[in-house]
Amino acid sequence: MITNETDMRHLRRCIELATEALEAGDEPFGSVLTAADGTVLTEERNRSNTGDATRHPEFELARWAAMNMTPAARSTAIVYTSGEHCPMCSAAHGWVGLGRIIYISSSAQLAGWLEEMEAEASPVRAIPIGEVVPGILVEGPVPELDDQVRELHRRMHGQS
């Protein structure tokens, strides 16, 4: 369970970014990359409605980190995200050598919500981050915030 106020502040920002994505006509996902001390380095929202389905925020953070951080700094960085990484984003995270991941809602939760809403399932099988990147420190879901993420997905699929 996440109780640290710094973590909660960054996770709330992920929800704001996911809301921005939804309002821009995209899937509601948002992510924040911080240094080990909590300093925000960059943030991103989903942009896969551009026609490039790889424009997930977690993938964009991995790209940014590869170009702007040393390997040592990447290994102690923290990725905060509204939803657990898909396998593509997990792999990018692992290849770049980013540190800890904290997510609000799990891939399993999202799959269940989509099924409840009778929405189209993801074209990629949900695989927990730790199965894609063994040994990575992963924390989530965060029950205090997952209802907000669920509501964004309900709005996306016309359920609210």
C-alpha positions, 0 to 999 in steps of 0.5 A: 500500500502506498502511503507516502504523500510524495507518491500520492501527489505523483499518482494524482498527477497521473490521473490529471494526465490521463484525463487530459488524454481522454479529453484529447480523444485518446485512451486515459493513461498518464505517467510521471518519471521522477528522480529518486528524490521525487523531483519530476523529470518528465511526464506524458499522457497517452497519444496513440490516437496519432495513428502510432499505437506505440505512443503510450506514456510509459514507452515515451518516458523510457525513450526520454530516459534513454536519451537524457539520463545516465544508466545510474540515474535511470536505475534509481528513477521512479515511474508513476502511472495510472495503469500497469504497463502493457508488455511493450511498455514493460519491456521498454522499461526493462531495456532502458533500466528504469527503477521502481514502478508504481501504478494505480490500477492493474492490467487485470483490473482494466481487463475486468472493467472492459469486460463489464462495459462490454468494450473491446478488449486490448489486442495485447494480452495483459502480462504483469510487469514482473513477468516481463521484467523479472526482479523489478520493484513494482507497487500497485494497485492503489485502492485509494485512487483506482475508482478515479481511473475506472471512471475515466475508462467508463467515460471513454466507453460511454458508460457515464 
